[in-house]
Amino acid sequence: MTGPNRLLAASMLALLSACSPAEEEIPQGTAARGDPARAVPAAVETLVTTDPKVDADDPALWADPSNPARAVMFGTDKSDGLYVHDMHGKVRQFLADGPLNNVDLRSGFVVGGKEYVLVAATERKRFGIMTYLFDPETLDTKPYGFIPTGEEFGEPYGFCMGKWGDAFHLVPNNKAGVIRRYRVTAGASGPQVAMTGAFKVGGQPEGCVVDDETGRLYVGEEDVAIWRFPLDASEGTRPVQVAAIDGTRLTADVEGLAVMRDRGKTYLIASSQGDATYPVWQVEGDSYAYKGRFAVEGGAIDPVTGTDGLTAWSGPIGPFPEGALAMHDTDDGAGQQNFKLVDWREVRRALALQ
C-alpha cells in the first residue's frame, strides 16, 4: 500500500486506537486525550453545625468486621482538630487538638490487654503526630499521646499508616520531600516509637497510602507523579514511578491516595486536585492498568468542586454493602468545607470495572 491509501489507513488505525475502551490498559506516557471523567453521585455528606468554617482536609473510614453497620468516619480540620462522624454524616465526637492535616488508622492495636483501633494524624503546629485510641465496642475515641517529629523535620505534612506483619508503622512526610517510617508500640503511658527508615522524593509530597497485603507504600509528589516504595525500604532506596502528572489522567496537585480491593482485584485511586477528579488504576503485580477516572457530581448532593484527602474501605461499611470512598470537598457552599461519601458500586458501574 502506497501514497494516499497508506496515509488513510494509518489515520484510521490512529483513530481506532484513540477510541479504545477506558478499561483497557493504556501504556504509561500515552495521553488519553479527551478521556471523560464519569459522573458518580455522592451518597452522604458530613454536616458540622458548631463551626461556621470547617477547614477540612483528610478522612479515614472504619467498620466493625463482625457488624459493618457499626461504622464511623474520621475527618481532620486543619485549624481545630479531629471530627468523628457517623455514616449519615452527623458529628459523633470532636477532639480539639489543634491543626491536624492527614489522618489514618489501623485495627488490632493492643493497649493494656484490650484491642483498639489506633488513629493518628499529623499535627502541624507542634511538629508531630497526635494519636488516639478508638474503642470498637463503644465507638468512642480518646487521646492517646503526642509523638514529636522534631524541629529538624519541620512541619509534618502528609501522613499514612501501615500494618506489616505484627508491626504498626506511622509514615509522615514533609514539604522538602522527606518521608519517615516509625514503628509504634504501646507504652505504659502512651505510644512508643522508633524511627526505622527514611526515603526521599524530589519535590513536595502529601498523600500516601500503604497496601498492607503487599508491603508497598505509595506517595504522591504533588506536581510530578505517584511513586512506589517498599514499606521496609532502606534509606536511599529509589522510588518506582506508578503514574506521572500528565494534565489528562492526573492533574497537579495529586493529593489523597487510596487502595480498594474488590472481587479479587486491587485498585489504586488518586485525588487529582487540579480538576477535582479521581483516576483509577488496577494493580497487576508491578504494573498499573489505567481504568478511567470519575468526578463526584450528579444526584441530590452538591458536587465535589475541589478535592484533597481521599480514603477507601474495602467490603461492607454502614449502608454500603460492597465498600465506600470518602473524599474532601473544598466548597460545600457559604465557604464551608466537608467530606462526601460515595458508594463503590457507583464507581464500578461508571468505569465498567469487571
Secondary structure, DSSP 4 states (H G I P E B T S, - for coil): --HHHHHHHHHHHHHHHHTS-TTS---TT---TT-PEEEE--SEE---SS-SS--EEEEEEEEETTEEEEEEEEEEETTTEEEEE-TTS-EEEEE--S-EEEEEEEEEEEETTEEEEEEEEEETTTTEEEEEEE-TTT--EEEEEEEE--TTT-SEEEEEEEEETTEEEEEEEETTSEEEEEEEEE-SSSEEEEEEEEEE-SS-EEEEEEETTTTEEEEEETTTEEEEEETTPPTTPPPEEEEE--SSSS-SPEEEEEEEEETTEEEEEEEETTTTBEEEEEEETTEEEEEEEEEE--SSSPP--S---EEEE-S-BTTBTT-EEEEEES-SSTT--EEEEEEHHHHHHHTT--
